[in-house]
Amino acid sequence: MILFAVCSKETGQILRVGGTNEPSAEGQASQGEFVVVLDYLVSDETHYWDGGIVEFPPKPSPHHVWDFSKKVWHDPRTQDDP
């Protein structure tokens, strides 16, 4: 079985992961996406693509969200948020 991740060409965000018994996983990608063949299954909640599969650094707080374009954690709260 071929394990794969489908990633956004623009941001490197892993959009979905899976496995196939087909000879190639390339058919899994749509326009604006690419396929990465994996040695082991990863999660889109813990990894992204940046020339290779990369694990997110530790999340600074529960409020932070990952900015795929800048490859950094970002706190989207404003001063008006609690």
PyRosetta script that sets phi, psi and omega in degrees:
from pyrosetta import init, pose_from_sequence

init()
pose = pose_from_sequence("MILFAVCSKETGQILRVGGTNEPSAEGQASQGEFVVVLDYLVSDETHYWDGGIVEFPPKPSPHHVWDFSKKVWHDPRTQDDP")
pose.set_psi(1, 138.1)
pose.set_omega(1, 176.3)
pose.set_phi(2, -95.0)
pose.set_psi(2, 121.5)
pose.set_omega(2, 173.1)
pose.set_phi(3, -89.3)
pose.set_psi(3, 141.0)
pose.set_omega(3, -177.1)
pose.set_phi(4, -147.5)
pose.set_psi(4, 160.8)
pose.set_omega(4, 169.7)
pose.set_phi(5, -126.3)
pose.set_psi(5, 140.0)
pose.set_omega(5, 173.6)
pose.set_phi(6, -103.9)
pose.set_psi(6, 124.6)
pose.set_omega(6, -174.2)
pose.set_phi(7, -120.7)
pose.set_psi(7, 154.5)
pose.set_omega(7, 174.7)
pose.set_phi(8, -75.5)
pose.set_psi(8, 129.0)
pose.set_omega(8, 176.3)
pose.set_phi(9, -64.3)
pose.set_psi(9, -31.2)
pose.set_omega(9, -175.6)
pose.set_phi(10, -76.4)
pose.set_psi(10, -42.0)
pose.set_omega(10, -171.1)
pose.set_phi(11, -118.7)
pose.set_psi(11, -18.0)
pose.set_omega(11, -174.8)
pose.set_phi(12, 83.5)
pose.set_psi(12, 2.7)
pose.set_omega(12, 178.4)
pose.set_phi(13, -64.7)
pose.set_psi(13, 132.7)
pose.set_omega(13, 173.6)
pose.set_phi(14, -76.6)
pose.set_psi(14, 118.7)
pose.set_omega(14, -176.0)
pose.set_phi(15, -89.9)
pose.set_psi(15, -33.4)
pose.set_omega(15, 177.3)
pose.set_phi(16, -165.1)
pose.set_psi(16, 157.0)
pose.set_omega(16, 177.4)
pose.set_phi(17, -130.1)
pose.set_psi(17, 158.2)
pose.set_omega(17, 179.8)
pose.set_phi(18, -177.3)
pose.set_psi(18, -168.0)
pose.set_omega(18, 178.4)
pose.set_phi(19, -141.0)
pose.set_psi(19, 151.1)
pose.set_omega(19, 179.4)
pose.set_phi(20, -142.4)
pose.set_psi(20, 150.6)
pose.set_omega(20, 173.7)
pose.set_phi(21, -97.3)
pose.set_psi(21, 1.4)
pose.set_omega(21, 176.8)
pose.set_phi(22, -68.4)
pose.set_psi(22, 160.4)
pose.set_omega(22, -179.6)
pose.set_phi(23, -66.3)
pose.set_psi(23, -20.5)
pose.set_omega(23, -179.3)
pose.set_phi(24, -144.9)
pose.set_psi(24, 150.2)
pose.set_omega(24, 177.1)
pose.set_phi(25, -97.9)
pose.set_psi(25, 0.1)
pose.set_omega(25, -175.4)
pose.set_phi(26, -57.3)
pose.set_psi(26, -30.4)
pose.set_omega(26, -179.3)
pose.set_phi(27, -69.5)
pose.set_psi(27, -5.9)
pose.set_omega(27, -179.1)
pose.set_phi(28, -79.5)
pose.set_psi(28, -18.0)
pose.set_omega(28, -175.7)
pose.set_phi(29, -91.0)
pose.set_psi(29, 142.9)
pose.set_omega(29, 173.7)
pose.set_phi(30, -104.1)
pose.set_psi(30, -177.1)
pose.set_omega(30, 178.7)
pose.set_phi(31, -58.4)
pose.set_psi(31, 134.4)
pose.set_omega(31, 179.1)
pose.set_phi(32, 83.3)
pose.set_psi(32, 8.4)
pose.set_omega(32, -179.1)
pose.set_phi(33, -127.1)
pose.set_psi(33, 162.2)
pose.set_omega(33, 172.8)
pose.set_phi(34, -142.3)
pose.set_psi(34, 159.3)
pose.set_omega(34, -177.4)
pose.set_phi(35, -105.5)
pose.set_psi(35, 137.0)
pose.set_omega(35, 173.6)
pose.set_phi(36, -117.8)
pose.set_psi(36, 125.6)
pose.set_omega(36, 175.3)
pose.set_phi(37, -81.0)
pose.set_psi(37, 133.3)
pose.set_omega(37, -173.9)
pose.set_phi(38, -108.8)
pose.set_psi(38, 147.9)
pose.set_omega(38, 171.5)
pose.set_phi(39, -81.9)
pose.set_psi(39, -25.3)
pose.set_omega(39, -180.0)
pose.set_phi(40, -149.3)
pose.set_psi(40, 155.3)
pose.set_omega(40, -177.7)
pose.set_phi(41, -74.6)
pose.set_psi(41, 134.0)
pose.set_omega(41, 176.8)
pose.set_phi(42, -118.3)
pose.set_psi(42, 168.7)
pose.set_omega(42, 179.7)
pose.set_phi(43, -110.6)
pose.set_psi(43, 142.5)
pose.set_omega(43, 174.7)
pose.set_phi(44, -69.2)
pose.set_psi(44, -12.3)
pose.set_omega(44, 178.6)
pose.set_phi(45, -88.2)
pose.set_psi(45, -10.5)
pose.set_omega(45, -176.2)
pose.set_phi(46, -128.4)
pose.set_psi(46, -8.1)
pose.set_omega(46, -175.1)
pose.set_phi(47, -138.5)
pose.set_psi(47, 161.8)
pose.set_omega(47, 173.9)
pose.set_phi(48, -149.8)
pose.set_psi(48, 174.3)
pose.set_omega(48, -179.9)
pose.set_phi(49, -105.4)
pose.set_psi(49, 130.2)
pose.set_omega(49, 173.7)
pose.set_phi(50, -148.3)
pose.set_psi(50, 64.8)
pose.set_omega(50, -174.5)
pose.set_phi(51, 82.1)
pose.set_psi(51, -5.0)
pose.set_omega(51, 178.2)
pose.set_phi(52, -177.3)
pose.set_psi(52, 168.0)
pose.set_omega(52, 177.5)
pose.set_phi(53, -73.7)
pose.set_psi(53, 126.4)
pose.set_omega(53, -175.7)
pose.set_phi(54, -124.6)
pose.set_psi(54, 136.7)
pose.set_omega(54, 174.9)
pose.set_phi(55, -83.2)
pose.set_psi(55, 138.4)
pose.set_omega(55, 176.7)
pose.set_phi(56, -58.2)
pose.set_psi(56, 143.8)
pose.set_omega(56, 170.8)
pose.set_phi(57, -68.7)
pose.set_psi(57, 167.1)
pose.set_omega(57, -180.0)
pose.set_phi(58, -55.0)
pose.set_psi(58, 138.6)
pose.set_omega(58, 179.8)
pose.set_phi(59, -76.8)
pose.set_psi(59, 122.9)
pose.set_omega(59, -176.0)
pose.set_phi(60, -62.9)
pose.set_psi(60, -33.4)
pose.set_omega(60, 179.8)
pose.set_phi(61, -157.7)
pose.set_psi(61, 165.9)
pose.set_omega(61, 177.6)
pose.set_phi(62, -64.5)
pose.set_psi(62, -18.0)
pose.set_omega(62, -176.5)
pose.set_phi(63, -83.7)
pose.set_psi(63, -19.5)
pose.set_omega(63, -176.2)
pose.set_phi(64, -71.8)
pose.set_psi(64, 145.6)
pose.set_omega(64, 174.0)
pose.set_phi(65, -125.4)
pose.set_psi(65, 151.1)
pose.set_omega(65, -178.2)
pose.set_phi(66, -80.8)
pose.set_psi(66, 129.8)
pose.set_omega(66, 174.8)
pose.set_phi(67, -95.7)
pose.set_psi(67, 102.4)
pose.set_omega(67, -175.3)
pose.set_phi(68, -65.9)
pose.set_psi(68, -29.8)
pose.set_omega(68, 179.7)
pose.set_phi(69, -70.2)
pose.set_psi(69, -41.0)
pose.set_omega(69, -177.5)
pose.set_phi(70, -95.2)
pose.set_psi(70, -13.2)
pose.set_omega(70, -179.7)
pose.set_phi(71, 61.1)
pose.set_psi(71, 44.5)
pose.set_omega(71, 178.1)
pose.set_phi(72, -143.2)
pose.set_psi(72, 157.6)
pose.set_omega(72, 171.7)
pose.set_phi(73, -75.8)
pose.set_psi(73, 144.3)
pose.set_omega(73, -178.5)
pose.set_phi(74, -136.1)
pose.set_psi(74, 134.9)
pose.set_omega(74, 175.1)
pose.set_phi(75, -95.8)
pose.set_psi(75, 108.1)
pose.set_omega(75, -174.0)
pose.set_phi(76, -79.1)
pose.set_psi(76, -2.5)
pose.set_omega(76, -178.3)
pose.set_phi(77, -67.4)
pose.set_psi(77, 151.0)
pose.set_omega(77, 174.5)
pose.set_phi(78, -104.1)
pose.set_psi(78, 175.8)
pose.set_omega(78, 178.3)
pose.set_phi(79, -64.5)
pose.set_psi(79, -21.1)
pose.set_omega(79, 179.6)
pose.set_phi(80, -80.9)
pose.set_psi(80, -15.4)
pose.set_omega(80, 178.9)
pose.set_phi(81, -78.7)
pose.set_psi(81, 147.8)
pose.set_omega(81, 179.5)
pose.set_phi(82, -69.3)
pose.dump_pdb("model.pdb")
